[in-house]
Amino acid sequence: MSSAPLADLRAELVRRGLTGLIVPRADEHLGEYVPPGAERLAWLSGFTGSAGLAVVLPDRAALFVDGRYVLAAAAQTDATLWERHHFTEQPPPAWLAAAAPGGRIGYDPLLIAEETLQRFTEAGIDMVAVESNPIDEVWRERPGPPLHPAEPHPLAFAGRSSADKRAEIGQALTAAKQDAAVLTDPASIAWLLNIRGSDVPYTPFALGFAILRADASVTLFMDPRKVPPPTRAWLGSAVAVAPRTELAPALAALAGLSVRVDPATAPAWFAQRLRAAGARVIAGMDPCLLPKACKNTVEQEGARAAHRRDAVALCRFLHWLDGEAGRTTERGAAARLTEFRSALADFRGESFAAISAAGEHGAIMHYRVDAASNRPIRTDELYLIDSGAQFPDGTTDVTRTVWTGTGTAPAELRDRYTRVLKGHIAIATLHFPHGVTGAHLDGFARHALWQVGLDFDHGTGHGVGSYLSVHEGPVSLSRLSRPVPLAAGMLLSDEPGFYAPGRFGIRLENLLLVQPAALPEASRPFLCFETLTLAPFDRRLIEPALLTLDELAWLDRYHQRVLADIGPALDASAQAWLTDSCARLG
């Protein structure tokens, strides 16, 4: 990695009279996937992960990542230029307060949430908002913004009209005595207006901002070139379209009104502008998050159909892979899976870059294979494939870990795999009362690992959108999740794992749909999970003696369902493989 970007940035900071700069991996929407022109952290440091933050000082530069990216950060950044730290073990505000006491630290208010900004100011740091991003001044070949068109998302997939959704959110604002809400999350805008796009990789977003008023009217701030006549007609007369340049004046026009802004998901710039104009800023959750997370009956059925379709491609891939060890590579396997998916009806693309990781690469939780790291998938090792697909009726995400040998895997691998599987089954079979949050459930997935002193450094599960983001808030299964209760219709992943750095990684992931639970003796409403993903777990890695009778029974029922639902769609050879893979263990 060249030192030139750091040197150029430091010179620009000196010119502006700044001691340092906060560089989050974010765009103006604070999303996971960003357009090329927003990849400032990657341009500066070489780190390409989807979550990270850098602090640049005159003589030090530090990169902060979570547990998913510790190994990736070490591999992608130059240790002579960059310190690497874990977000939890060394929080950026504490590090910066000690490293630059009394310094003037710049930040782009369009790239940091007010909630995050507050943690820096509470640490006693003099945070200085910049009018323009210093990196943009020195990134000479920075790509321009995307101009892909926004497209209607038909009611056959959305299940509810935009008018109904806008009326619901408008009534909620009225009940809260709020005049308007600022929407900065493209997923919220896509859900509310029933539109989709292709402005960022893997996720069908049309990037823009919106102001939703209590009377259910909306102003959509998006380059008019991105809203062709059919989409304009689809939006209807209650939705005005204005260029991005009119956003600041529109915020100023809300002077004297009560405006909801989500301090966790909206850039700080919005609340700052509104306060300067004299509006009453109400800190509150994006009003679309919960309604969007609770899929309606059409979206639920679409998710089931999408997963059945996707399972055909995944089972064809696993059958193909069974004889390919020693003859293919990580990139080759990922490409082959994409080929299988591309043959499916309505396939719109991957929902994220596939994690195709053999052997020691499996221990890198969010490993991304490239030309330099690509290696053969060898015999007698673990191979982890984490992938997903986008269909107009649903978004999928599935992980399987397989043994590439011809016989039973070594005892250590069977033990670790089976403990991860036990955690997966524990979540899949849970019944839990209304009011429970993801933080309450996370430990169930870890119990079998904890009992022998093992753990994994990521959450157990995340929300998933409906032909939207594969990582959707506000709920997750994690010790760090927001205190938002789970509710019927929410779609979450169940993906415990185990990772031995430098040796192997294991992760097992299905998507689950929250449903009401029918428990005759329950004294209050309970919920449970419906498993949507359909693909076998590798029998060669399962140690039956570690499973309880109930766990064995669940696994056998699951495999019989996979065989019954997916087997008829496969050719004779793949069907025979699936029959063997789904044979009873109990």
N, C-alpha and C positions, 0 to 999 in steps of 0.2 A: 504494500500500500504506500503510495507516494505521500511525502510530508507536505507537498505543495498546498493542498486544500487547507490544512491547519495553519500554515504560514500566511496564506492569503487572508484567511478569516481573522487571524490575530491582528494583522495590519489594519483591517477594516474596523476592528473593535477599538484600536488605538485612535484611529481617526475620529471615532464617535465618542471618545472619552469614556469607554466602558471597560471595566475590569475583566468581565467575562460574559459568557452567553450560555443560556439554557437551550439545548437543541433536542427537542423530543422527536420521536419517530411518529409524526402525525401530519395530517393535512388540516384544512380549515373545518373539517367535519369530525376530527378526532377519531377517525375510523381505523379499522385493522388493515384494510387494503386501500392503498392510495395511488393516485396517478403518478406517472414517472416524474413529473415536475415537482412533486412533493417529497421525493425520496432524498431529503436533505441529509439525514443522518447517514444513509448509505453512501452518498457522495463524499461526505466528510470523513467517514471512518472506515468504510468497507463493510460494516455490519449490515446484513440484509434481513434480520429478523423482523417480525411484525410488532414487537413491543420492545422498547428501549428508550433510554434518555442519556444524552451526553452533557457534560459540563466542560466548557473550554475556558481556561485561564491563561495568563501570559506564559507560565512555565509548566503547566500541568493540564492534562486532558483526561477525563475519566468517562467511562462508559458503564452504565448501570442496566442490568438485565435481570429477568426473573429466572427461576430454576430451569425453565424450558430451554434457555438460550446460553447457559453458562459455557458449555463446550463450544457452541457455535461462535460466541463472541471471542473466545480464545483463538479459534482457528481463523477467523476472518479479519482480525485487527492486529496491528503491529505493536508488539509489547514495548518497543522503544518509544512509541508515541502515545500509547493509551494504557491507562490503568483500567482494570476490569473489576467491577464490584457487583454484588448481589443486592437487588433492591431492598430485600428484607434485612439482610445482615448488615448492610451499610446504606441506610436511606440517603438519597441525594441531598435533602436539606441539611442534615447533620454533617455530612461530608463537606458541603460547600461552606457552611458556617465556620468550620474549623480551618478550611483551606484558604479562604479569602475574607477574613474578618474586616468589616468596614468597606468592602469593595462594592462597586456599582455593577450589578449583574443585569444584563439585558435579557429580555424575553419578548417573544412575539405573541401578543395577546390573542391572535387568531389560532395559535397552535397549542394552547394550554388551557385546561379547564380551570374555572375559578376555585374549585375545590382543591386542585393540585397547587395552584398558585398560593393559596392560603397557607399550605404547609411550609412553603419557603419563607413567606413573610413572618409566620409565627416563629421561625428559627432565627429571627433577627436580621435577615438578609435584606439589603436595600435593592429591591427589584424594580427595574426601570423598563417600562413598556417602550418598544421601538416602533416608530412609524412605518418602517419597512424592514423586512428581514435582512440582516447583514449577509447571510449566505447567498441570498438572491443577487447581491451586488457583486459577488466574486465568482459565482457559478456561471461561467461564461456561455456554456452550451446547454443551459437549463431548458428542458422541453416545455412547450406551452401547454395550456389547459386543454382537456379533451372536449370535443364538440360532437360527440355521438348523440343521436336523437333519442329523446324519451318516447316510449311506446306504451300504448294501452295494455293493461293486464286484465284480460277478460273476466267477466263475472263467473264464468264456468270454472275458473281457478280461484278467484278472489272470494267468492261466496257471499260478499256483501258489497253494496254500492258505496261509492265514495260519499254520496249524499247522506246515507245512513251513518257512516262513520263520522263524518264531519258534524252531523247533528248530535251524535252521542258525546263527542269530545266538547262541542260547544255547550251542551247542557252541563257537563262536568265543570267547565270553567265558570259558568253562571252560578252553579251551586257553591263554588268556592269563592264567589265574589271577585272573580278575575276577568278582566276585559279581553285579554289576548294571551297567547302563548307563542314563544319563538321556537321554531323547529329547526334544528341544525343537523340532525341525524338523517342522512339520505334514506335509511331504512324506514324511518317514521313517515317521511314524505311519500315514499313509494307505497307504503301500506295505506296511508290516509287517502291518497289520490288515485290509487290503483294504476300506477305507472311503473315501468321498469326501464332499464337502460343498460349501457355497457361502458361506462366511463372509467371503471376500475377493474382490475383483474378478478376473475372468479365470482364476483358478486354483481347481480344485475341492477346496479344503481345508475340513476341519472342525477348527477351532483347538482345541488342547489340548496337554497334556504327558503323558509316559508314563515309567514306570520298568520296564525290561525286566530280568528276572533270568536268571541262568545256567540255571535249570530250565525256561526258556521261558515262564514265567508273566509276565503284564503287568498293571500297574495303569494305567488310562487316567484322567487327571485332566481331566474335561470336565463342564460343567454337565449334570446328568442329564436336564434338559429337552431337550438336544440329542441324546439317545440313545433314540429311540422303541423300543418292544418288538421290531419286526422286526430292527432293527439290534442290539439287545441279544442277541437269539437268534443272530444271525449271528456275533457276536464269540465266543460260546462261553464255557464255564465257566472256562477258563484266563485269561480277561481280565476283571479286576474294573474297575468304573467307580466313580470317586469324584469329588466336587465339587472345584473348584479350591482351596477353602479347606483341604482336607486335604493339599495338596502339601507345605507346609513341615513338618508333623508326620511325613509319610512319609519325607522326606529325613533328618530327625533320627533316625528309626528305623533308618537304615542305619549308625549308629555302629559303628565297629570293622570295617566291611566295605570291600572294594576296589570303588570305583565309577568307571566310565569316564565322563568328561565331555569333550566336544569343545571345546577352547579357542577354536576359530575360529568355531564356529556357535552355541554355547550362551551365553546371557547369563551374565555373571560371577556373578550372584546365586546360581546353583546351586552352583558350586564353593565360594563363600564360605559358604553354609549348610552344606554337607557338611563342610567343614573345621571349622567351629565346633561341629558335632555330634560330631566325632571320627572321621569316616570317612576312609579313605585315598583321596584323589582321584587318579585315574590320567588324565593328559592323553592323549587318543587320539581319532582320527577317529570320528565317529558311525558305529557298526557297520553301519548300514543303507545308507550312502552308496554304497559300491562295488557290493553286490549289487543295489541299486535301479538303478544306472546301467547295469548289464549286462543288457539286456532279454532275457527268455527267448524261446523260439521263438514262443509265442503272441503276446507283445507285439510281436515283430518283424513278424510277419505282420499284426498289427493296425495297425502303423505304415505298412506298405505300403498297406493298404486305405484308411486314413485319408487318405494323401497322394494316392492315385488319385482318391478322392472329392473332396478339396479342389481338385485340379487342374481338375476340370470347372468349378467355380465361378470359379476364377481365370482360366481361359481365356475363359469367357463374359464376365467383367469386362474383360479386356484387349481383347477384340473390341469390346465396347460403347465402351470408352474411346477407341478408335481414331478415332471420328468425333465425339467430344464436346468437343475443345479449343475454348475460346471459348464453350461452352454449359453448362459445369458448374463447380463450385468444389471446393476441397479437401474440404470437409465433404460435399458432394454425392457426390463420387466414393467416399469412404469408406463412406457410407451405402448406395450402390449395391452395393458389394462385399459388404457385410453382407447385403443382400437376396439376392444370388446364393447366398451360403453358407446363408442361412436356408432355402432351398429344398432343401437336401441332407438326406438321411436321417441321423438321429442327431446333427445339429448341436447342440452344447450352448452355443455362444457363442464369442466371440473369445478367443484365448489372451493377448492384450494389446491395448491401445488402438492401433489402426492409425496408423502414421505416414504421413499423406497429405500430401506436401510438393511444391509446385510451385516451380520457379525457385530463387530465393535461399533459400527455406525448406528445400530439400533439403540445404543445408549445415549445418543444425542437426540433429545426428545423431539425437537423440531428440525431434524436433519433435512437439508435440502441438497440433493445430489446435483453435482455439476460436472463439467468435463474434467476438472482436476481431481475431484473426489471419487468419481465413478469407479467402481470396482466389480469384479465378477461375484456372482452369487455362487459360493462354493458348496460342495457337499458337506454334510455333517456340521451344520451351523444353523443359527436362528436367522430368519428373515422376517422383517416387520414391514407391513404395507398398510399405511394409513391414507385413505383417499376418500373422495366423495364426488358427487355429481349434482348438477343443476338441471332440473326439469321444470316446465311451467307449472306443474302440479305439486312440486315438492323439492326439497333439498336433502341430500343424503350425506352421511359421514360414517365411515366404518373402518375399524382396524382389526386385522388378524395378524398373528405371529405364528409362523410355521417352522417346522423342522425339515431341513433339506436332505436329511439322511434317509436311508431305506428302511431302517429299523427303529426301535424305540430310542428315544433321546436319553442322554445321560441323566443320572438321578438328580443332580443339582438343578438342571434345567426343568425337569418334570416337577420338582418341588416348587420352584419359583413360579412356574407357569400355573400350576394348580392353585397356589395361594392367590394369585391374581384372579384366576377364574372364580374362586370362592367369593372374592370381593365383588366381582361382577354379578354373580348370582344373588348375592346378598342385597344389592340395590334392586335388581330386577324383580325380586320377589317381595319387596317391602310393602307393608300396609302402614299408613301413617295418618294422623289426624289433620284436619284443616288447621292452618296456622303454622305448620312446620315449615322451616326454611331449608335451603340447601346446606347451610352450615350444620344443621342437626343431622343430616343424612351422611355427610362425607365420611365420618368415622367407620360406618358399617363396611365400606369398601376396603378399609385398611386393616380390619381386625385380624385377618389371617396372617398378614405380613407383620403387624405389630407384635403378635404373639411370639415371634422368633427374632425380634429386634430389627425388622426391615420396614421400609416406607418408600414412598415416591414423592417427588418434589413438584407436583402440579395438582390442580384441582381434579376431582373425580368426574365432573361433567359440566357441560355448558349448554345454554339454550341454543336452539336452531330455528331459523326462520322458514317461512313458506315461500319458496323461490325468492329468497333474500339471503341474508348473511348466514354462513354456517356457524358463526359465533354470535349469538343474539342475547342481549340482556332483556330484563334486569335480573333474571334468576340464574343460578349456577349451583352445582354441587361442589362446594369448596369451603374450607375453613375461613376464607377471606370473602365469601359471597356477601352481597348486600342483604340486609334483613327483610327480604321480600318473600312472603309465604308462597309455596307452590300452589297451583290451582289447576283445575281440570282444563285440558286442552293445551297445556304447555308441552313442548317437545324438547327433551334434553338428551344429552349423551351420557352413557355409562361406560367410563373408560379408565379403570384402574390400571396400574402398570408396575413394573420393577425394572431398574436400570443398574447394570454393573459397568461403570465407566471403563472404557478400553476393552470390553469383552462382549457384552450383549445387552439387548433391551427387549422387554416384553410389554405389550399393551393389547388389551382386548376391549373392543368398543362396539356397542350397539346403540341405536337411538330408541328412546322410550317415550311414550305418550302418556301423560298424566290423565287418569280416568277416575271417576267415582268408584269406590270399593263397596261391594255388596257384602257386608258383614252383619249377619242377623243379630248378633249380640252387642253390636257397637252402640254406645250410649251417646255418640255424637258423630257427625259426618267424617268419614275416612276416605282416603285416596289410595290409589295403587298405580302401578305402571303397566302399560301394554307395550310389549316388545315389537318393534317394527322391522328391524334389520333381520335378514334371513341369510345366513352363511354358516357353514359348520366350523366348530372349533377343532383344532388339530388333535386327534386322538393319541398320536405318538408322543405328545407332550403332557398328557393328562395322567396323573397318578391317582387311580380310583380309590386307593386306600385312604387318601386325604379328604375325600368327599363324604359328606353325610348321606344317609339314605334319601333325605329330601332333596339334597343338591343333585344326586345322581338321577332322581326321578325328574327334576326340572330339566336337566340336560338331555335326558332321553326324550322327553316330550318336545323340547325345542327342536332337536334334530329330526324327529319324525315330522314335525311341521315343516321344516326346511325341505325335507325330501318330498313331502306331499305337494307343497306349493310350487317348488322350483323344478323338481325333477322332470315333470312332463315337458318343460320348455327346453330341455337339453337334448343333445344328440345321444346316441346309444352309449358311446364311450364315456362322455361326461356324466351321463346318468348312472352308469355303473360305478364310476369313481365316487359320485355323491352318495350312492347307496352304501358303499363301504365306509365312507366318511361319517355317515349318520347312523351306523350300526349301534345297537344298544350297548351301553356300558354297565348298566345296573342289572 
